[in-house]
């Protein structure tokens, strides 16, 4: 199976689990703020694991993208916003295809969703990172 279709398949599974929840969250900035806080707490816990640390970079980029979007500094499309929120909800959720208590392997499915979304919205991520670089000047 090619990587693109595998990524799409993973995203569809995540949408089946969390699509309605994501639709509600995306419409309420406060819910997005709460989601980001929860994801930040989970990232802090995971930061001790060197294998996981490298893989959490896309999540950190997603957090920055969402914050910039809601501040009106750098808008992302609603489709991308929905996918990013989906990745975050999945990342936080105790309901996984593989449970997190299985250690790194349980965490791997969270990351596969995050990386699948990252690949799907890569053009907007690249545009955001370029925008971010220009803000630092």
ChimeraX attribute file (.defattr): number of C-alpha atoms within 10 A of each C-alpha:
attribute: neighborCount
match mode: 1-to-1
recipient: residues
	/A:1	5
	/A:2	6
	/A:3	10
	/A:4	12
	/A:5	11
	/A:6	13
	/A:7	20
	/A:8	16
	/A:9	14
	/A:10	20
	/A:11	23
	/A:12	14
	/A:13	14
	/A:14	20
	/A:15	18
	/A:16	10
	/A:17	16
	/A:18	18
	/A:19	18
	/A:20	11
	/A:21	13
	/A:22	23
	/A:23	13
	/A:24	11
	/A:25	20
	/A:26	18
	/A:27	11
	/A:28	10
	/A:29	13
	/A:30	11
	/A:31	14
	/A:32	22
	/A:33	16
	/A:34	12
	/A:35	18
	/A:36	23
	/A:37	13
	/A:38	17
	/A:39	20
	/A:40	16
	/A:41	13
	/A:42	13
	/A:43	19
	/A:44	11
	/A:45	10
	/A:46	15
	/A:47	14
	/A:48	10
	/A:49	10
	/A:50	9
	/A:51	11
	/A:52	16
	/A:53	13
	/A:54	10
	/A:55	15
	/A:56	16
	/A:57	13
	/A:58	18
	/A:59	22
	/A:60	14
	/A:61	16
	/A:62	23
	/A:63	22
	/A:64	16
	/A:65	23
	/A:66	22
	/A:67	18
	/A:68	16
	/A:69	15
	/A:70	14
	/A:71	10
	/A:72	10
	/A:73	11
	/A:74	16
	/A:75	16
	/A:76	20
	/A:77	11
	/A:78	10
	/A:79	10
	/A:80	18
	/A:81	19
	/A:82	19
	/A:83	26
	/A:84	27
	/A:85	27
	/A:86	27
	/A:87	28
	/A:88	24
	/A:89	25
	/A:90	24
	/A:91	25
	/A:92	20
	/A:93	15
	/A:94	12
	/A:95	13
	/A:96	16
	/A:97	15
	/A:98	15
	/A:99	17
	/A:100	19
	/A:101	10
	/A:102	10
	/A:103	10
	/A:104	15
	/A:105	13
	/A:106	15
	/A:107	18
	/A:108	19
	/A:109	19
	/A:110	25
	/A:111	21
	/A:112	18
	/A:113	26
	/A:114	29
	/A:115	22
	/A:116	23
	/A:117	24
	/A:118	22
	/A:119	16
	/A:120	18
	/A:121	18
	/A:122	14
	/A:123	11
	/A:124	16
	/A:125	19
	/A:126	11
	/A:127	13
	/A:128	20
	/A:129	15
	/A:130	11
	/A:131	13
	/A:132	15
	/A:133	10
	/A:134	9
	/A:135	8
	/A:136	6
	/A:137	5
